[in-house]
Amino acid sequence: MEALDRVLEALDVVERYEDYLFRRAWGRSLIAIGTLFPLGMVIITNADILAYLTGIDANLVRLVAYAMTIVLCWGLVSYTFFGAWRTIKKESDRREGSSLHGVLIALVWFVSFSLTSLAPEQLTLVSLLWASSLACFLSFVILRLTHTHDPERVILYLALLLGLASILVLAIEDATISGATGLLAFSICFIVAGFIMHRQAAQALRVSR
Amino acid sequence: MVGSLLKDPLNLSKEERVFQSQPRFSIVYLLFLKRRIGFIQLKDLLGLTPGNLDHHLKKLEEVGLTRSRRVLSWRPLVVVEITQEGIEVFRNYIVRLKSLLEGIPDKLLYDK
């Protein structure tokens, strides 16, 4: 029946659009994290210099930088995903309870990054790499278990790269160089992963013939 | 009468006939579910040229099913939206399509 053929083809269009929205949300979030977090860390580690230049107490500079980094990062990521999930979420997700996967992933990232505060000072930047590696890996696992969307291998590869980068950073003895390398590795991994996701989002839009 | 039923089992209205082409049906279906989408995303999703998509959108706009508007973003964007009339027309169409399928007797589905 022609009408049914039309419906089936239209369903394919809808699925590709949802795939595009999902990947675009991840892409934007990864780029935001890769840009904002290292920037915040640079300000925090150079708080004494900023305090000297501005005349503001160094601890206050650190506190404000830390708060702004968290607020901007989480705010941007939450806004991006909320916009995508509001469009993507299906009736079946609500029935099966798999709409909780978004909350689970947010919790995983929050807990992972919160745990970095327990790390000794000399391991702060390495713990950042570990936390993000763990968060990426658990996000991949949650997506695979809930079957909400095709688990994105880019997230898994990002987890592995961040883990490898942490080993590289640990191998560097000089504290300044290892700190800079750690931040650079974190930033590059996230931003490159974000751009790959964006490219995949654009490919998802295109008709597969 | 049977002949006309076979030719047009859904008894389509003027508005419903407009989205009987595949691209227009996909546009209306997508907008029914998502309410709005960018022109560029729509063009890529359907694999149409800008002129081709524009032609289909004009047909839908002529019968009041969709509308396009420019939004200000970091670059000018054209967004296509479904109208309230478009939502109701499409919903009625899908309800009639579903009831047409439900009219198939069970014994025909499970008879070997």
Contacts between the chains, C-beta under 8 A, distances in Angstrom:
chain1	res1	chain2	res2	distance
A	3	B	10	7.2
A	3	B	97	5.9
A	6	B	20	7.7
A	6	B	22	5.8
A	6	B	25	4.5
A	6	B	26	7.7
A	7	B	25	7.8
A	7	B	29	7.3
A	7	B	97	7.7
A	9	B	22	6.0
A	9	B	25	7.9
A	9	B	26	6.4
A	10	B	25	5.7
A	10	B	26	4.4
A	10	B	29	3.9
A	10	B	30	6.9
A	11	B	29	7.9
A	13	B	26	4.6
A	13	B	29	7.3
A	13	B	30	5.6
A	13	B	45	5.3
A	13	B	46	6.7
A	14	B	29	6.8
A	14	B	30	5.7
A	14	B	33	5.9
A	14	B	34	7.7
A	16	B	45	5.9
A	17	B	30	6.3
A	17	B	34	6.9
A	17	B	37	7.1
A	17	B	41	7.0
A	17	B	45	5.8
A	20	B	41	6.9
A	20	B	45	7.9
A	87	B	34	5.6
A	202	B	44	7.5
A	205	B	41	6.0
A	205	B	44	3.9
A	205	B	45	5.4
A	206	B	44	5.6
A	206	B	45	8.0
A	206	B	47	7.1
A	207	B	44	7.9
A	207	B	45	7.3
A	207	B	46	7.0
A	207	B	47	3.5
A	209	B	47	7.5
